[in-house]
């Protein structure tokens, strides 16, 4: 091998500097090397020469390209591959961490929750690969890397290349594909046609080892292990470790079934079974038609399954009609189902509540995206196709009336109400209070939060009474009502500090204003079920439930985890809703990626990390991206070095967000809440020094854009009427703000042209959001730029183009507008670049940026076309609380 290394080093000396050996596997030797072209460390893997001779260069290079096509946050990407002086090699990122094998060798067994998480992340990677017709064939702890605590699956292409070389020729080298401990029975028996279920078996074996400390089958020789794999049954897990939940044991044992047909059909099903206590094995599902159903993530709609889906939803529909007294019986089914909204009107909800269940649990209303924009859709659970609700275009945050006969929603600065029986929406009178949050007390009375953060009651005639105010001495900025308890006079609400979206939960007496704490933790949202249960979502997306004494305002048992990964909007509420009949629905979180996107829509990850990225901004020199995301409960601004691939934390406010670069790239401005008020601060872009206060004023303010030269900025603020306004804020001297645009409508998404002469922004003055450009600082008339709506304008670095999100016939296109700015402003051309439906939007600032090289930094969220319905969640809480199972 020393000779091979010398040959490889000499052949690649202009591209890679090989530093040292860092690992040896059965098929390749791994070296730490420096990619000279990109100045980064990589893992260069040299295939064993005898193996390379068997496979052949052409076959190897052809098959390993499969890895290059796979783009997933839990798949280690392929940087390069090739032949050098007769040697075959491939190059992957150098991961600063350990493999799962190293972790198991050190700790033997992993915590149950961590083992389930790692297995679920690997399953996510496998499910993605399988849907792209790629099977790994060699899942084992050595091929699962742990980077920053997250799992990365390596070596997809090599297993396929070796497999296609043929068993006979492999035997000649003295090597075999696969590791006996993790090989499926069909693979161990040498079957040529290996399916995705073989990878499911291997992951089941790896999960078994993470939980028990050893693989399901062991032996003194490879032949002995293979014999057990083919003939013996795996031993139960719980006798070896009593803390393993029964549903986890069932999931692992099902994944290890001898016959592929008896295993889970997909890796996603296996992951769901691991995480969902109500999930069952495929065999059990066949035996009981009303047994809980494992959540499936395959986004392909199979026509043959439509009738079965209708039957499942009908069960949920009928179950939802049960009263609280009828629930909790032995025959009450508990189940989980996926509701697919479809691409034509998929769910959306950036920053707002985007769905609500009717009180009887039979009807879902959600905010959908269509060709013309957003609108509310109604879907009864015994129907497969949703229908639009007329008059709800541009609506957000829907919520059912207590009698279930109408829907209230926000439209602009007003609350509107529409009957589901038909008719035009009507305005709900709220006096002179601009409502920022609302909850029904009865069919005619609302509890609303005003701009001052206080809770008011509003009767049918519009009379307003203040009932509770936030405690400013505790840093509280607002009290947000979520639900009313059976006495009709107590609301459960969150006390929100500063600009945060989560807070402490209280029961507030609407007559006296007296409050009592409910939960001893920070909560993103909560709901009450009249059967005596409370459901709440933590800021990290964990959904919990517990029996609840509404009189004493206390949970009466240890909380039960109902789900992980509920979507929580950045700076907004969790996306879930609870009916009064035991049903619950939520939007599942998807892995978020920060991507660099070309004008044709192709993209690459800007970083391998998956975080809840938000508001990416590219530095003036194009070398760094500033963004904010949450980590360990703290939301702050970070900077990504695109050359080194490193992240640097820039703020430590636990609420730093919405960064903006200064024009020289030396400083970053951001928003944060201090003392219950949002202010603007800046600090050095390299993280040195302290933060400088730019301005602290009214609530809900953030920097929209710096004026070239850096002496002032355009600020997005909330005016006295509750709408977004644009203000010019000097950054020196007296710093007296000057209104740019202040109307009853929303003026937001400001963007200043590179020459400082033009202000692009969005306004909904026409009834929908449109893009406008006006001279800056003025005077002069505005010019409409968009056609049929738009949001999030961003200038190109040379000022010759203006980009914005538009509303197309299908999806949401990114529009490039070619403009002339001198001697007068003119639109020369408009062109749709690519669909941005799978990239997250934001309010009131753009959630993307464009760099000097013309690439866009965007936050990838995937297609939000799936909702999860949990049927009779209260029964699941009751059963698990009774047995002490969390």
C-alpha positions, -999 to +999 in steps of 0.1 A: +000+000+000+030+023+006+038+021-031+002+028-040+002+059-017+034+072-034+019+068-068-014+085-057+005+113-041+026+120-072-004+117-095-026+141-075+000+166-063-015+195-082-049+189-067-046+173-033-019+174-006-022+141+013-013+147+049-018+114+068-037+082+070-068+084+092-085+051+087-085+017+071-116-002+060-122-035+043-123-019+008-104+015+011-078+034+030-087+069+041-063+098+041-066+133+054-058+156+025-060+193+016-080+203-015-056+228-030-081+243-053-106+252-026-082+253+004-102+228+025-096+196+043-111+165+027-112+127+033-095+111+003-104+073+000-081+051-020-097+019-031-077-012-025-057-019-057-068-055-060-105-044-056-100-017-081-087-042-106-118-064-101-143-036-105-126-017-133-122+021-135-152+027-159-176+007-137-164+023-105-166+059-118-200+053-133-215+038-102-200+062-077-216+091-095-248+080-078-234+096-046-229+129-064-265+130-074-277+126-038-283+159-020-296+153+015-286+168+049-278+133+063-259+120+033-221+127+031-217+143-003-192+133-030-167+160-039-146+142-065-136+108-078-113+095-105-084+073-116-048+083-110-019+061-122-042+031-123-056+037-088-092+045-080-101+071-054-130+093-043-131+124-021-156+134+005-158+161+031-136+157+061-159+153+091-146+165+124-162+140+146-164+102+151-181+074+134-209+055+152-185+026+155-161+047+175-190+059+197-202+023+203-167+011+210-164+038+237-199+037+252-213+003+241-249+015+245-264+048+236-293+066+254-326+054+240-336+088+228-303+094+211-303+060+195-338+066+181-328+100+168-297+087+150-316+058+135-343+082+123-318+105+107-302+076+089-336+064+079-343+098+064-312+096+043-320+061+032-356+070+023-344+098+002-319+076-016-344+048-021-368+073-037-340+081-061-335+044-069-303+041-049-298+013-023-268+015+000-261-022+006-236-017+034-252+002+063-231-004+094-218+018+123-185+024+104-205+041+076-225+064+099-205+095+108-215+118+137-208+154+130-219+180+155-242+153+170-260+147+136-257+115+116-242+114+081-243+083+059-212+077+038-201+054+009-233+051-012-215+047-045-188+022-035-213-004-023-232-003-056-200-004-077-187-034-057-220-052-059-221-049-097-186-063-099-202-097-092-199-122-063-176-146-082-150-120-090-152-106-055-145-140-040-112-140-060-100-110-040-108-126-006-133-099+001-171-098+004-196-070+002-214-062+034-206-069+071-222-102+084-236-086+115-257-062+095-264-082+063-300-090+055-308-127+050-313-122+013-280-104+010-262-131+031-276-158+008-261-140-022-293-129-039-286-104-068-318-084-066-314-064-034-343-040-025-347-011-001-359-035+025-324-049+028-312-014+040-341-013+064-329-046+079-293-033+082-305-002+099-326-023+123-295-043+132-275-011+138-304+003+160-304-031+179-267-026+187-271+010+197-298+000+222-284-033+236-246-030+230-243-058+205-257-067+171-287-091+169-265-120+158-229-127+168-205-156+164-169-167+162-167-166+124-184-148+096-200-181+085-214-187+120-230-152+120-245-157+085-260-190+096-277-172+125-289-144+103-306-169+080-320-193+105-324-177+140-347-150+154-333-120+172-336-120+209-361-095+225-346-061+235-365-053+266-352-082+287-317-069+279-326-033+288-359-026+305-359+012+297-365+005+260-401+014+251-423-014+237-430+004+205-392+008+199-386-029+205-415-037+181-401-014+154-366-029+156-379-065+156-401-058+126-372-043+107-353-076+113-379-099+099-364-126+077-388-121+048-385-087+032-422-085+027-427-087+065-404-056+071-413-020+068-418-011+032-396+020+035-370+035+058-395+063+066-420+038+080-393+024+102-384+059+115-421+067+122-425+034+141-395+042+162-408+076+172-446+070+173-458+050+203-490+043+185-473+029+154-476-008+147-457-034+127-469-041+092-481-076+102-502-061+130-517-035+106-529-064+084-545-081+113-564-051+126-580-026+102-585+001+128-550-002+143-529+029+144-512+037+111-475+046+109-469+080+092-455+077+057-434+105+042-434+093+005-447+123-013-459+103-044-496+101-045-506+065-053-539+063-071-544+027-061-543+037-024-570+064-027-598+042-016-579+030+014-570+066+023-607+075+022-615+047+046-588+058+070-601+094+069-636+082+074-625+064+106-610+097+118-642+115+108-664+092+127-641+092+157-641+129+158-679+130+163-676+112+197-682+132+228-657+136+256-676+111+276-676+085+248-638+088+246-614+068+268-633+035+263-615+003+255-626+004+219-613+039+213-588+037+185-556+059+186-540+065+153-518+088+132-525+097+096-509+118+069-532+143+051-517+154+017-528+188+006-514+184-030-491+208-049-520+228-064-530+242-030-502+232-005-500+244+030-483+277+037-479+297+069-447+317+072-449+335+105-486+329+111-509+301+123-518+282+092-544+256+102-573+250+125-595+220+134-633+223+139-645+217+174-660+184+165-628+173+148-643+166+114-632+196+094-597+210+087-592+246+075-557+256+064-539+284+046-530+272+011-508+285-017-523+286-051-515+302-085-529+335-074-515+337-039-528+324-005-563+315+004-581+294+031-592+259+022-617+236+039-613+199+040-637+175+057-619+145+069-642+122+050-633+139+018-601+137-003-602+171-020-602+204-003-623+233-014-614+271-013-634+294+010-645+324-011-635+358+002-604+346+022-577+356-003-547+369+017-561+356+050-539+343+078-543+327+112-577+310+108-596+298+139-631+282+143-659+297+162-669+275+192-701+263+174-680+253+144-702+271+120-679+299+110-642+307+106-625+339+118-592+350+103-570+380+099-571+400+067-549+430+068-554+448+101-589+434+108-605+402+120-630+388+096-656+361+100-672+339+073-699+313+076-690+279+063-726+277+049-717+305+025-718+342+022-694+371+022-669+376+051-679+402+076-656+423+098-656+415+135-658+448+154-629+453+179-634+489+187-602+509+183-580+479+193-557+465+166-557+427+174-524+408+172-538+376+187-573+363+194-593+334+209-630+329+211-646+329+246-680+321+231-696+325+197-699+362+201-670+372+224-633+373+218-603+377+239-577+397+219-543+411+224-537+447+213-506+465+202-499+473+239-497+436+246-527+436+269-556+411+267-590+427+260-625+412+258-646+422+228-683+417+227-705+413+196-712+450+195-675+459+196-673+470+232-638+465+246-626+459+281-590+455+293-586+425+315-549+418+319-517+436+311-481+422+306-458+426+336-431+450+322-410+445+354-405+409+343-397+420+307-430+409+294-441+425+261-475+407+255-500+383+268-513+359+241-546+340+247-548+305+233-579+289+247-608+293+272-614+268+300-649+253+308-658+280+334-659+304+305-639+331+324-604+317+325-581+318+294-548+300+291-523+324+277-485+329+272-466+358+287-441+367+259-409+386+267-396+411+243-397+400+207-398+363+215-425+340+203-425+317+233-431+323+270-445+311+303-481+297+304-507+311+328-544+308+335-558+343+336-592+352+352-610+375+329-630+391+357-602+399+381-571+398+358-555+375+384-531+349+369-517+316+380-488+296+364-497+264+345-464+249+333-429+253+346-413+257+312-412+280+282-439+271+257-445+281+221-483+273+221-509+253+240-544+240+237-571+225+260-593+195+255-626+194+274-621+158+284-595+172+308-562+173+289-536+199+279-514+198+248-485+221+243-455+226+220-420+235+231-399+259+211-379+230+198-411+215+182-417+188+208-455+181+213-465+171+248-497+162+265-509+156+300-541+152+321-551+187+333-572+198+362-589+230+348-601+241+383-567+239+399-548+249+367-524+220+372-513+190+351-519+159+372-495+134+356-460+133+340-462+148+305-463+124+276-444+131+244-469+129+215-445+139+186-412+155+178-406+179+150-438+200+150-431+230+128-426+263+148-426+294+127-395+316+131-407+344+153-442+329+152-464+302+167-463+264+164-483+250+136-508+228+154-545+227+163-567+207+187-603+199+184-627+195+213-633+159+202-599+144+208-583+150+174-551+170+169-533+181+137-499+195+131-475+204+103-443+183+106-410+200+105-387+192+076-349+196+076-339+231+067-309+237+045-290+268+036-285+266-002-267+285-029-291+285-059-281+292-095-304+312-119-316+279-134-328+266-100-300+241-095-284+244-060-258+231-036-258+232+002-239+263+016-232+241+046-238+205+055-254+215+088-292+216+090-306+243+112-337+265+114-319+290+092-335+324+087-328+357+069-296+349+051-275+378+039-244+376+017-215+399+025-205+426+000-174+405-010-195+373-014-173+353+010-197+351+040-233+346+048-249+361+079-281+345+092-299+337+124-309+303+138-318+287+171-294+264+189-299+250+224-329+273+229-310+305+219-318+324+187-288+344+175-269+357+145-241+336+130-217+341+101-208+313+076-174+315+060-180+300+025-144+292+019-137+275+052-172+261+058-170+274+094-198+290+114-190+319+139-215+331+164-218+369+164-245+377+189-252+364+224-286+381+231-306+348+229-329+368+205-306+382+179-321+380+144-325+396+110-289+405+102-280+432+076-244+439+064-230+474+063-220+485+028-183+481+035-189+446+050-172+455+083-203+455+105-236+436+109-268+452+122-294+430+138-326+432+159-330+420+194-353+426+224-339+443+255-362+453+283-393+442+265-386+465+235-371+455+201-340+476+192-314+477+165-278+470+173-246+464+154-213+448+160-181+440+141-185+413+114-155+394+128-171+390+162-147+413+180-157+441+204-191+447+218-225+456+204-234+492+196-269+504+201-283+520+169-318+526+180-343+514+206-379+525+201-413+512+194-420+475+193-415+453+162-387+472+145-359+458+125-333+471+100-346+467+064-316+480+045-286+503+050-283+533+028-250+531+008-225+551+028-237+537+061-250+569+076-287+559+078-309+529+074-345+521+064-363+506+093-394+484+093-417+494+121-453+489+133-473+521+132-501+532+154-526+515+131-510+482+134-496+480+099-460+479+088-444+513+080-410+524+066-389+549+085-355+565+077-333+562+108-301+583+109-272+564+125-254+594+139-262+627+155-296+631+171-309+600+153-344+614+149-365+590+128-382+603+097-413+587+081-408+574+046-441+556+042-468+555+068-503+545+057-531+523+069-517+496+046-486+475+050-454+489+035-426+464+040-397+445+024-376+476+018-346+473-005-323+502-015-306+501-049-268+498-049-265+535-061-288+546-032-312+563-056-342+539-056-363+523-029-380+490-038-407+478-014-439+458-012-473+473-003-508+458+000-526+490-008-542+475-039-557+446-019-527+422-024-490+426-020-473+442-050-438+454-057-432+492-061-401+513-068-399+550-059-371+576-060-351+578-028-352+598-007-377+615-031-396+633-043-412+614-072-440+590-081-439+553-074-439+527-102-456+493-100-430+466-108-449+433-102-476+418-123-503+399-103-487+402-069-452+399-054-431+401-023-395+401-011-378+424-036-339+421-037-316+441-059-287+425-079-253+438-069-249+459-101-284+474-097-295+462-132-320+437-119-346+435-093-358+401-081-390+393-062-413+364-054-442+363-077-475+343-081-474+321-112-497+297-128-479+269-109-460+275-078-443+307-068-416+319-093-387+341-086-390+370-111-360+388-125-368+423-137-343+440-159-343+477-152-328+510-164-322+535-136-308+564-156-318+590-168-352+576-156-364+544-141-378+519-167-386+482-167-370+466-197-379+430-193-394+404-168-384+368-167-393+339-144-362+322-132-373+292-111-399+280-087-392+291-051-421+273-035-397+249-017-377+279-002-391+295+029-405+330+027-406+355+056-424+386+068-417+416+068-382+412+053-368+391+025-357+356+034-330+353+007-302+373-009-281+375-041-244+376-041-218+392-064-215+359-084-253+360-091-261+330-069-289+332-044-287+323-007-320+307+002-335+286+030-347+252+016-378+238+034-391+212+009-427+208-003-451+216+026-479+193+013-483+171+043-501+175+076-503+149+104-536+140+121-535+124+155-568+107+163-578+105+199-546+119+213-561+122+247-566+084+249-529+079+241-520+103+269-544+085+293-530+051+285-494+061+287-498+082+318-515+053+335-486+030+327-460+057+335-447+056+299-434+090+287 
